[in-house]
Amino acid sequence: MVSGFSGMKVIHGLDNIHSPFKNAVVAVGNFDGVHLGHQAIFVAVREKAAAIDGTSVAITFEPHPVRVLNHREPPPVITLLDQKLELIEKQKIDAVVVIPFTHDFAAVTARAFVEDILVGKIGMKGIVIGRDYVFGKNRQGNVDYLKSAGLEFGFEVMVPHWVAMKKSLPERVSSTRIREIIQQGDVAYAKNLLGRYYQLRGTVSEGRRRGGRQLGFPTANIQIDDELCPMQGVYAVTVEIEEGLFMGVANIGYSPTFDDHVFTVEVHILDFEGDLYGKPIRVNFIERIRDEKKFSGIDELAAQISRDIETGRNILKILT
């Protein structure tokens, strides 16, 4: 299947590539999060493609290979496929090829991947790759292999410097570290590595209907799938819905005051009234306000929510 964004072609499956791209310059990876390290690779791809009058191409996989190959519980993803494609489009890449990752595909040798897919199908004339990238059956392929294959098949291999998390911290930006930071609740720092606020996407589902009735603060209960969820607690957020962009306060956790042991992601949207059940919602996590805690009862909880809303407003005013 071939689909298109405003300026980027998206091809789902290798069988839907009917002819090689013109002078393709390629980036290959999972690109989970499309973070600053990935963005640096895409810049190099664009610049090289422009220099040779070529096509910038990103190749990614769905699902994440870890979900197919790892027998343990796979880590949650930072970006689901639709968001990943949107973010890659913002990097002004000409085309994305989404390869279904299966056990059969995992058995493809490094040579076959290069010769048959990258060169034969894609028409690759250049590849931009991270220095630690490995690929192919039994992880046979790496940067050295690509450089050797480049001499044989006539393509250039470019390995840009990795992006450091901080000037004072020579650790590279990676999806693994970003995942850890978000799971620790430090969503403000995660923004520095993603180049944007961390976003959860989902559908507003039927919640416990306590927020409005019992507490006076109606909430949207978000149904999420495989996305990474920040640490339990209360967060200042912005909320994207069909009606526009709003400020909000999100609670992630088990609502211990009610002691019903049900995990939820709930958002109180400031200055909004309306029915959102069944509608899509996007929540951008700006800053963590506090831990989740158990209160003596509804009155104490409602008073704390009022304080959280005031704190959230003060945090979010800085953005406007």
C-alpha positions in Angstrom: 0.0 0.0 0.0 1.2 3.5 -0.9 -0.1 6.4 1.0 1.0 10.0 1.2 1.3 12.8 3.6 1.4 16.4 2.3 5.0 16.1 1.1 6.1 12.6 1.8 5.3 9.2 0.2 4.7 6.3 2.5 5.1 2.8 1.1 3.9 -0.1 3.3 5.7 -3.3 2.2 8.6 -3.9 -0.2 6.2 -5.5 -2.7 4.7 -2.0 -3.3 8.0 -0.6 -4.5 7.6 -0.9 -8.3 10.8 0.8 -9.3 14.0 2.0 -7.5 14.1 5.6 -6.2 16.3 8.1 -8.1 19.8 8.2 -6.4 18.3 7.1 -3.1 20.1 8.2 0.1 18.8 6.0 2.9 18.5 5.9 6.7 17.5 2.6 8.2 16.2 2.2 11.7 13.4 1.8 14.1 13.4 5.6 14.8 11.4 5.1 18.0 10.7 8.6 19.3 12.3 10.4 16.2 14.6 12.1 18.8 17.4 14.5 18.2 19.8 11.7 17.3 17.5 10.5 14.6 16.9 14.0 13.4 20.7 14.5 12.9 20.7 11.4 10.7 17.8 12.8 8.7 19.6 16.1 8.2 22.6 14.2 6.8 20.3 12.2 4.5 18.6 15.3 3.1 21.8 17.1 2.5 23.4 14.2 0.7 20.3 13.6 -1.4 20.3 17.2 -2.4 23.9 17.1 -3.3 23.4 14.2 -5.8 20.0 15.2 -7.1 18.6 12.2 -5.3 15.7 11.0 -3.1 15.8 11.0 0.7 14.4 7.7 2.0 13.8 6.4 5.5 13.3 2.7 6.1 11.6 1.6 9.3 9.9 -1.5 10.7 6.5 -2.4 12.1 6.2 -3.8 14.7 9.4 -2.9 16.5 11.8 -5.9 16.0 12.1 -6.4 19.8 8.4 -7.3 19.9 9.0 -10.1 17.4 12.5 -11.4 18.5 12.4 -10.9 22.3 10.7 -13.5 24.3 10.5 -11.2 27.4 8.0 -8.4 27.8 8.9 -5.9 25.1 9.4 -2.2 26.1 6.6 0.2 25.3 7.1 2.4 22.3 7.8 6.1 22.5 5.9 6.7 19.2 3.3 4.6 17.5 3.6 4.3 13.8 1.2 7.1 12.8 3.1 9.6 15.0 6.5 8.3 13.9 5.5 8.9 10.2 4.2 12.4 11.1 7.5 13.3 12.8 9.6 11.9 10.0 7.6 14.0 7.5 8.5 17.1 9.6 12.2 16.2 8.8 11.3 16.8 5.1 12.2 13.2 4.0 10.9 12.4 0.5 9.7 8.8 1.2 9.3 6.3 4.0 9.3 2.5 3.4 7.6 0.6 6.3 8.7 -3.0 6.3 6.6 -5.5 8.2 9.0 -7.2 10.7 8.4 -10.9 10.8 10.5 -13.9 11.7 11.0 -14.5 8.0 12.3 -11.0 7.5 14.6 -11.5 10.5 16.1 -14.4 8.7 17.3 -12.3 5.8 21.1 -12.2 5.6 23.0 -8.9 5.8 24.2 -9.4 2.2 20.6 -10.1 0.9 19.3 -7.0 2.7 22.0 -4.8 1.1 22.1 -6.4 -2.4 18.4 -7.3 -2.9 16.6 -4.7 -0.9 18.7 -1.6 -0.4 20.5 -1.6 -3.7 18.0 -3.7 -5.9 14.6 -2.5 -4.6 15.5 1.0 -3.2 18.2 2.0 -5.6 20.5 3.1 -2.8 23.5 5.4 -3.6 24.2 6.4 -0.1 23.4 5.4 3.5 23.6 7.4 6.7 23.8 5.1 9.7 24.7 5.2 13.4 28.0 3.8 14.3 26.4 1.0 16.4 23.8 -0.1 13.9 23.6 -3.8 13.2 21.3 -5.7 10.9 20.6 -9.0 9.1 20.4 -12.6 10.3 22.4 -13.1 13.5 23.3 -9.4 13.4 25.9 -10.0 10.7 25.8 -6.5 9.2 27.5 -3.4 10.7 29.2 -0.3 9.6 32.3 -2.1 8.5 30.3 -4.5 6.5 28.4 -1.7 4.8 31.6 0.1 3.9 32.9 -3.1 2.3 29.6 -3.7 0.5 29.7 0.0 -0.7 32.8 -0.6 -2.6 31.2 -3.7 -4.3 27.8 -2.2 -5.1 28.7 1.5 -5.5 27.2 3.4 -2.6 28.6 5.7 0.0 28.4 5.1 3.8 28.2 8.1 6.1 28.4 7.8 9.9 27.6 11.1 11.6 28.7 11.9 15.1 26.1 11.0 17.7 24.3 13.7 19.6 25.2 14.1 23.2 22.5 14.4 25.9 24.3 17.4 27.4 27.5 19.2 26.7 28.6 18.2 30.1 27.3 14.6 29.8 29.0 12.7 26.9 26.2 10.1 26.6 24.4 9.8 23.4 20.7 10.5 22.9 19.0 7.2 22.5 15.5 5.8 22.6 16.5 3.6 25.6 17.6 6.6 27.7 14.5 8.6 26.7 12.3 5.7 27.7 14.0 5.5 31.1 13.7 9.3 31.7 10.0 9.4 30.8 9.3 6.3 33.0 11.0 8.3 35.8 8.6 11.1 35.3 11.1 13.7 34.1 9.1 14.8 31.1 10.6 18.3 31.1 14.1 16.8 30.5 12.8 14.4 27.9 11.7 17.4 25.8 15.4 18.3 25.5 16.2 15.0 23.9 13.1 14.6 21.8 13.0 18.2 20.5 9.4 18.3 21.5 7.2 17.5 24.5 6.4 13.8 25.0 2.9 13.0 23.7 0.4 10.3 24.5 -2.3 9.6 21.9 -5.4 7.7 22.4 -9.2 7.6 22.4 -11.3 9.0 25.2 -13.0 6.0 26.8 -15.7 5.4 29.5 -14.1 6.1 32.8 -15.4 5.8 36.4 -17.4 9.0 36.0 -16.2 10.2 39.4 -14.3 13.4 38.3 -17.3 15.5 37.5 -20.0 13.9 39.8 -18.0 13.5 43.0 -15.1 15.9 42.7 -16.4 18.7 40.5 -13.5 18.2 38.0 -14.6 16.2 34.9 -11.9 14.2 33.3 -11.3 12.5 30.0 -10.2 8.9 30.5 -7.6 7.9 27.9 -7.4 4.5 26.4 -3.8 3.8 25.3 -2.3 0.8 23.6 1.4 0.1 23.5 2.6 3.6 24.2 5.1 4.4 26.9 3.4 5.8 29.9 5.1 8.4 32.2 5.6 7.6 35.9 2.5 7.7 38.1 1.7 11.2 39.3 0.1 14.5 38.4 1.4 16.5 35.4 0.8 19.8 33.7 -0.2 19.1 30.1 -1.5 20.6 27.0 -4.3 18.7 25.2 -5.1 18.5 21.5 -8.7 17.7 20.6 -10.9 18.5 17.7 -12.0 21.7 19.4 -8.4 23.0 19.6 -5.5 23.2 22.0 -6.2 23.4 25.7 -4.3 23.5 29.0 -4.9 20.6 31.3 -3.8 18.5 34.3 -3.3 14.8 34.0 -3.3 12.1 36.6 -1.6 8.8 36.0 -2.0 6.0 38.4 -4.5 4.0 40.6 -6.4 6.8 42.4 -5.5 5.4 45.8 -8.0 7.6 47.6 -10.7 5.4 46.1 -8.8 2.2 46.6 -10.2 0.4 43.6 -6.7 -0.6 42.1 -7.6 0.4 38.5 -4.8 2.0 36.5 -6.0 5.1 34.5 -4.7 8.0 32.6 -7.2 10.9 33.2 -7.0 14.5 32.0 -8.9 17.5 33.3 -9.1 19.9 30.5 -9.1 23.5 31.7 -11.8 25.9 30.5 -13.5 23.2 28.4 -17.0 21.7 28.4 -18.1 19.0 26.1 -18.5 15.3 25.5 -15.3 13.7 24.2 -16.2 10.0 24.6 -14.9 8.0 21.6 -13.0 10.9 20.2 -9.2 11.1 19.6 -7.0 13.0 22.1 -3.4 13.9 22.2 -1.8 14.9 25.5 1.6 16.7 25.7 3.4 16.2 29.0 5.0 19.5 30.0 6.1 19.1 33.7 5.5 16.8 36.6 3.7 18.4 39.5 3.7 15.8 42.2 3.5 12.2 43.2 0.2 10.4 43.4 -0.9 10.0 47.0 -3.8 8.8 49.1 -6.0 11.4 50.7 -8.4 11.1 53.7 -11.4 11.5 51.5 -13.1 13.3 48.6 -13.0 16.8 50.2 -9.2 16.7 50.8 -8.7 15.2 47.3 -10.8 17.9 45.7 -8.9 20.6 47.5 -5.6 19.2 46.3 -6.9 19.0 42.7 -7.7 22.7 42.9 -4.2 23.4 44.0 -2.8 21.2 41.2 -4.9 23.1 38.6 -3.5 26.4 39.9 0.0 25.0 39.7 -0.6 23.7 36.2 -1.9 27.1 35.1 1.2 28.8 36.3 3.5 26.3 34.6 1.5 26.5 31.3 1.3 30.3 31.3 4.9 30.4 30.5 4.2 28.6 27.2 1.6 31.2 26.0 
